[in-house]
Amino acid sequence: MRRYSSTPTERGFVADPTDAQRSADDRRTMECDDRGIAVTLAEVALPLAWNLRGNASDASFAAEARRSLGVPLPAEPLTSERGGQGDTLLWLGPRSWLFVGASVSMRDDFDTARMAINAARGALFDLSASYVAWAISGVSAPRVLNRLCPLDLHDKSFLPGRCAQSLLGHVNALVHRPRESPTFIVMVARSLAADAWHALCTASASDGYRVEVSRPFDSVAR
Amino acid sequence: MTQPWRLAAGGTGIDRARPIRFDYDATRYEGYAGDTLASALLANGVHLVARSFKYHRPRGIVSAGAEEPSALVQLAQGAYTEPNTRATTVELYDGLVATSQNCWPSVRFDVGAVTDALSPLLPAGFYYKTFKWPATPRWWLRYEHFIRRAAGMGRAAHAPDPDRYEHQYAHCDVLVIGGGVAGLASARRAADAGARVIVCQQSARFGGAGVDAGAPIGERSADSWVNDALAALAACADVTLLPRTTAFGYYDDNLVGALERVTDHLHDPPPALPRQRMWLIRAKAVVLASGAIERAIAYGNNDLPGTLLAGAAATYTRRHGVRVGTRVVMFTNNDSAYASALALHEAGVEVAAIVDARSEAALTGAGAARARAAGLDIRAASLIVRAHGRLRVSRVDVAPRNGGKAVPLDCDVVAVSGGYSPTVHLFSQARGTLAYDAGSACFLPAKSPMAIVPAGAVNGYREPARAIADAEAAADAALARAGVAAARGSTPFPAPHHDDERMRVEPLWSVPAPRGAKCFVDLQNDVTVRDIALAGREGYQAVEHLKRYTTLGMGTDQGKTSNIIGLALMGEQLGVPIPQVGTTTFRPPYTPVTLGALPGPAHGAHVEPTRRTAMHAWHAEQGARFVNAGLWKRPHSYPRTGESEDDAAAREARNVRENVGLVDVSTLGKIELSGRDVAEFLNRVYINRFDNLQVGRCRYGVMLREDGIVRDDGTTSRLDATHYLMTTTTANAAAIMQTIERLLQIDWPELDVYATSVTEQWAAAALSGPKSRQVLAALVDIDIGNEAFPFLGVARCSLHTPAGRVPARLFRMSYSGELAFEIHVPADRGRDMWEATLDAGKASGIMAYGTEAMNTLRVEKGHVVIGAEIDGRTTASDLGMAKLVNANKWCIGKPLLSRAALNAPDRWQLVGLRARNGERIPRGAKIVADPGRALPNPMLGHVTSWCDSPHVGASIALALVSAGRERHGETLWAVSPLADAKVEVMLGAPVFVDPDGARLRG
């Protein structure tokens, strides 16, 4: 018998990650069905998120970005680059990337990095508290996500490392597939997180889903 | 109850081991799993199921599929009820409840049938002709009620839809529409090539007409061929088979909408499953294998229950094991009816005669030979001219085609075949052209600009081997369009040699209409052969006019069985060939789509997304009343037990003036700007100077539209040499961000400026009131005295909160007119900041306040707001901010500011109003000089914002008044015809509190 989780309180999604961790315990969880077809939803703690701006064809900017962030600029649109610690640089659009750092320790480096990138005619903005992210994993993950998101998420199409800005229901979302396994990281604006979570749970219901406690970014990204 | 009309054996699609009970018109019947409602009713001898739309004539089951024009029933009850469902496509389930519709008191005796007797008074277009007079609309209102009741279909549910609907996006290389033999052959071919394939099949069972016809495929039975194909497809990881899924719409770039009926066939569906799922499938190429629809021939009383399409009669016999009647007469103009006749004959149903319109010499097909061998009575060159019967056909008159005497023939079923119309709907929706094929008397798909390839019966190939070969070629063409290399090899069936392989049909649309009997073309809309002739005589000859005038091809079936008959008859009347008459446009949806499936999960509270600030949960816990501000929810006020919202807002506003208050301003648009040229950029977008803004200071700025009208206002702070923070109004946050991006990317790419919205990043609160400094001082790690942190100062600091140190940005700005600070912290610390501030302010009497108190405070201070004073018509000068416009620099909108009309002396200018005599200024009042004057009373202006000011102790307002600044001290009238109120008001400066600004600078 499958049991289905209810929508958790919105508390976890508009407050800080530690709060989300606490409220995860409140959530009623359900088991996978016999076939093992299910989807797992877990909030992903984002230690830091910086919006990097600049002209990629400007060599001094590209070099400075790499030096300051430790990750090279993704060569292609809709792709990402990953550093050793799981730090990830996601292509957002022309002259715009999102740097997701795997550890909070880098937060203190923001001003230094910003000034250095400024000097190379680029810009850096701190958006660390702007997003709420979830990892959607399991064999049903692409199908469940495709109930809300019009991207082609097939293995052959949305390759590991891919990222794209799209929709999650009515809400803008950044979709990223960090690696081979069917796990997607979906990031939405914090103010819309409660709604997006409701949509995600509703979309998962017909396959059966399970909510896990929140996971650190690097454990999902690496 | 037993099933008296079920054959003793047979029925490839039913499971006799699984009986199912259902109710139709309050009678309990039994059917079998695999039945449709229509087949189960026929198995119980129920042919009469409906009354027609206009004449309330008795109608029966005509088809066995989605094309059904007549057998429309009301399904289920209460909130679940669904009108106009086709009994022919409803899968039977235990406990199904259906009722007939458009009849009273019953389908057997329907009072509305009187319209049939009155039909000479109700010709085509009677609606347009009759209700032109009398001209007064009041008469129409009287007719309308009765007409809407008399001419109708089922009734919609009045309760909210209790079901859940889901959307599903999908992508594939090849989408195959239709899971018949051709569709499965295409899908297999595409899957063999490794393509991603989706197959949509309208019904629960794959196989389509090929299986129902029962003809072998090569050496094998159709059933085993289909089972093999399904097994092979199911084994492919990248093949998705979608039974019960109708592709209903074809949109640009091969986006196909399809509706999957997930649980409609279950009485007690699992609660987790949606009722229906709407698929939005983006295909690189599409194979259209949607089959063909049989059509009828119009003769007198051809609508009597017991009249079926010949193919449907065979389907009910073979698939459902139903005896459709005791004595069947076939009527045809092509060979397909012979196969149907033989299916009936072999099942033991008496076929009284096959009336074939073609001459004896034309009957050379294998079917005719087999029918002769079976001893069936074939009457060549003959027509059925008229049927007789009341609630069921009992007899037909058969006459030689060359006009001899009619002979009666007793029967209880007439099975008719007028040929097949390929299901080209989606091809046409894909902007495909159609070509008329005279040999098979139908429209075939020709060319489409999209990647859609027709296959099988859509191309006129109904014979399975031909259809398979055609479908494989179609799959190869689709693979080429999708950029997938085709697999090698193919089935042993030779590719069809086009025209000569199609079934020949000798066109016969209608027999010469007998007197006193209606010959129906469109059964759903009661359009007769005469109606079409009348439309032609009255000039409605263009096919689109014909449709609107007669309603031919409208309704839930959209003329699937009738359109071509109508336009062929119009062609005959006009003496032009059918291709010249043309067809009406096929539009989505192919079959009706439940409205609930279109929004999917976006209904109720989720019609649009809701934005919540970081402090939302706190507001909710404190019982805040929320208001919508765009997508945001903002606290309106925090009423205490027994307190009204107005009283709460007044209390909160008074407390800000006397003590201190805290308001959530996180929703304001916040944009960070970074780069060497930000100062120059700001100079170009604001009317006032920003190049001299020092680090650690902020400034109020006003933006104009290009035509010089005020667009938005806000503050911009300089955080460091190259780093600025701009705030916009809540309403304009996204639009201003877009404008900035456009300016930077297109207009001024030379500027070294990058901008990013940080609205989501920062939770913000305004701490206002004379005690705000003492509250804040206890929290922050910097000196916020007036010297160190003066008015319009900006600083970074840390807040000490019980939850730890919180980094913050502090702004000394004031919207309320009091000493005030804005505190911005990262959104994940918003609640910590909020609660720590309230804790720190306890001794000072702090209260949270909502947007209503905030509005009161800003009206008292005379601050303008978007939507009220900034209304898309006002200039900076109108708002009293002419001095802000810097004379020495250019900015957006400035060139057009000098237009004479924007500087006219009588322009409406911002003033403050104060009610005399303790009255309340009515909302939205207009300003006049003399309220007693006869209408139209010249309007001098209008009230833009108003409040009961606790500070002033009177009703006050902001207003735009003609030459308002010249009128300070004058008394005018605020009148509202809506509220039937007139209040004498005194005009003055638009500031009611602290005009010198001593409080906010203190």
Interface residues (C-beta under 8 A of the other chain):
Chain A: R2 Y4 E10 R11 V14 A15 D16 P17 N51 R53 G54 R95 R114 N118 R121 G122 A123 L124 F125 D126 L127 S128 A129 S130 Y131 R143 N146 R147 L148 C149 P150 L151 D152 H154 K156 S157 G169 H170 V171 A189 R190 S191 L192 A194 D195 A196 H198 A199 T202 A203 A205 S206 G208
Chain B: R164 E166 H167 Q168 Y169 A170 H171 R196 D238 V262 P271 A272 L273 P274 L280 R282 P601 A602 H606 E608 P609 T610 R611 R612 T613 A614 H616 A617 L631 W632 E672 S674 G675 R676 T722 H723 D752 Y754 T756 V758 T759 E760 Q761 W762 P826 A827 D828 R829 R831
